[in-house]
Amino acid sequence: LDLEADTFVLRAEDLITFASIGAFGRIKALNVGRAWSYGAEAKATVRVKNVWNGKLSFLGSYTWLGTKSNLACSGTSTTCEDAPLPGRPEHDMSLAVGYEKGIFRIRTAGDLVAAMTVDLSGLIRVPTRYLQSAGASVGLPFLKGLRFGVDVQNLFDSRVGVYEGAFGPVDKPIGDSFDYPLPGRSVFVSFSLEEQQ
């Protein structure tokens, strides 16, 4: 059992960040002036031997992130409410389970991202997204350390989220922090050579 927890505070001056600007939501780099980031992280790893004559492992991690920028307090603005920085999720949680027996390995993992905004005012919220992955690999007997693997990213082919539009809910492709649409289900085939101990 491995446990880890920490907290952090970061103060930045003249921070450059990307934000959605205008009616068409174009992504633009802007200087938001002074900004704060603060939060906490926790991670736990559990490894269990002799489970069905193999090894079972669990990994969980969670990050809570708070951010503030003072862009609304600059210039001739009469309001001075700190807004969250765009493209930074407030909650990010990952869970993974793996099993190894002999030359065989399987794993599955999921990642949850929630409470992320894309605009400077913090009003345009990105829908909560959960992406699942899975994979399997086998050691090849004719060359020691060589493994053949197959990984599937975005296992359930999640592509669309529900955004709050001006006239009600709107379906829109889920995107990354630059609002670039994330890929659907993707399959990767690999050969890897591991160093033997």
C-alpha positions in Angstrom: 0.0 0.0 0.0 1.4 3.4 -1.0 -0.3 6.6 0.0 0.6 10.2 -1.0 -1.1 13.5 -0.3 0.0 17.1 -0.8 -1.3 20.6 -1.2 0.0 23.6 -3.2 -0.4 27.3 -3.8 0.9 29.2 -6.8 0.8 32.9 -7.5 1.5 34.1 -11.0 2.1 37.6 -12.5 1.3 38.4 -16.1 0.0 34.9 -16.7 -0.7 34.0 -20.3 -3.7 31.7 -20.8 -6.0 30.6 -23.6 -9.7 31.5 -23.4 -12.8 31.4 -25.6 -13.5 34.9 -27.0 -16.5 36.3 -28.9 -19.7 34.9 -30.3 -17.9 32.1 -32.2 -15.8 31.0 -29.2 -12.4 31.5 -30.9 -9.5 30.5 -28.7 -7.1 33.3 -28.0 -4.0 33.8 -25.9 -4.5 36.5 -23.3 -2.5 38.1 -20.4 -4.9 37.7 -17.4 -2.5 39.6 -15.1 -2.3 38.3 -11.6 -3.7 34.8 -10.9 -3.8 32.2 -8.2 -3.9 28.4 -8.3 -4.3 26.3 -5.2 -5.5 22.8 -4.4 -4.8 19.4 -3.0 -3.9 16.0 -4.5 -4.1 12.5 -3.1 -2.9 9.2 -4.6 -3.3 5.6 -3.4 -1.7 2.4 -4.9 -2.6 -1.1 -3.7 -0.8 -4.2 -4.9 -1.9 -7.6 -3.9 0.0 -10.8 -4.7 -1.3 -14.4 -5.0 -4.7 -13.4 -6.3 -5.8 -16.3 -8.6 -2.0 -17.1 -8.8 -1.3 -13.6 -10.1 -0.9 -10.0 -9.1 -3.7 -7.5 -8.7 -3.2 -3.7 -8.5 -5.4 -0.7 -7.9 -4.5 2.9 -8.5 -6.6 5.9 -7.6 -5.8 9.6 -7.7 -7.8 12.8 -7.2 -6.9 16.5 -7.7 -9.0 19.4 -6.5 -7.9 22.7 -8.1 -9.1 26.2 -7.3 -8.1 29.2 -9.5 -8.7 32.9 -9.6 -7.7 35.7 -11.9 -8.1 39.4 -11.5 -8.7 40.2 -15.2 -12.2 41.7 -14.3 -10.4 44.1 -11.9 -8.3 45.7 -14.6 -8.9 48.6 -16.9 -12.2 50.6 -16.5 -14.2 47.7 -15.2 -16.6 48.7 -12.3 -16.9 45.1 -11.2 -14.1 43.2 -9.4 -15.1 39.6 -9.0 -12.3 37.1 -9.4 -13.2 34.4 -12.0 -11.7 30.9 -12.4 -9.0 30.4 -15.0 -10.3 28.8 -18.2 -9.2 25.3 -19.1 -8.4 24.2 -15.6 -10.7 21.5 -14.2 -11.7 21.8 -10.6 -12.0 18.1 -10.2 -9.8 15.4 -11.8 -10.1 11.8 -10.7 -8.4 8.7 -12.1 -9.0 5.0 -11.2 -7.2 2.0 -12.7 -7.2 -1.8 -12.1 -4.6 -4.2 -13.4 -4.0 -7.9 -13.3 -0.9 -9.9 -14.2 -0.4 -13.6 -14.4 2.6 -15.2 -16.1 3.1 -13.5 -19.5 -0.4 -12.0 -19.5 -1.4 -8.5 -18.4 -4.8 -6.8 -18.5 -5.9 -3.4 -17.3 -8.7 -0.9 -17.3 -8.8 2.7 -16.3 -11.1 5.7 -16.2 -10.7 9.4 -15.9 -13.3 11.9 -14.7 -12.9 15.6 -15.3 -15.5 18.1 -13.9 -16.2 21.8 -13.4 -14.0 23.3 -16.1 -14.8 26.6 -17.8 -13.6 28.0 -21.2 -14.3 31.7 -20.9 -12.8 34.5 -18.8 -16.0 35.1 -16.9 -16.3 31.5 -15.8 -19.8 31.2 -17.1 -19.4 28.8 -20.0 -18.9 25.4 -18.3 -17.6 22.3 -20.0 -19.8 19.3 -19.3 -18.4 16.7 -16.9 -16.7 13.9 -18.9 -15.7 10.4 -18.1 -13.4 8.5 -20.4 -12.7 4.7 -20.1 -9.7 2.8 -21.5 -8.7 -0.9 -21.5 -5.8 -2.9 -22.6 -4.1 -6.3 -22.7 -0.6 -7.5 -23.5 1.3 -10.8 -23.7 5.0 -11.6 -23.5 6.3 -13.2 -26.7 8.4 -16.4 -26.0 10.8 -16.1 -28.9 12.5 -12.9 -27.6 12.9 -12.3 -23.9 11.3 -9.0 -22.8 9.3 -8.5 -26.0 5.6 -7.8 -25.5 2.6 -7.5 -27.8 -0.2 -5.2 -26.6 -3.6 -3.8 -27.6 -5.0 -0.7 -26.0 -8.4 0.9 -26.5 -8.8 4.5 -25.6 -12.3 6.1 -25.1 -13.7 2.6 -24.8 -17.4 3.7 -24.9 -16.9 6.1 -27.8 -18.0 9.2 -25.8 -18.0 12.1 -28.1 -20.8 14.5 -27.2 -21.6 16.5 -24.1 -24.6 18.7 -23.2 -23.7 22.4 -22.9 -25.9 25.1 -21.5 -26.8 27.3 -24.5 -28.4 30.7 -24.6 -31.8 29.1 -25.5 -31.4 25.8 -23.6 -29.2 22.7 -23.6 -27.0 22.2 -26.7 -25.2 19.0 -27.8 -21.6 19.6 -28.7 -18.5 17.5 -29.2 -16.5 17.2 -26.0 -13.1 18.9 -26.2 -9.9 19.5 -24.4 -8.8 22.7 -22.7 -8.4 24.4 -26.1 -12.0 23.2 -27.1 -10.4 20.9 -29.7 -12.7 17.9 -30.1 -11.4 14.7 -28.4 -11.1 11.6 -30.5 -13.7 8.8 -30.3 -12.8 5.2 -29.7 -9.2 4.6 -30.7 -7.3 1.2 -30.9 -3.5 1.1 -30.6 -1.4 -2.0 -31.3 2.2 -2.1 -30.0 5.3 -4.1 -29.6 7.6 -3.2 -26.6 10.9 -4.4 -25.3 11.2 -4.4 -21.6 14.5 -4.5 -19.7 14.8 -7.7 -17.8 15.9 -7.6 -14.1 
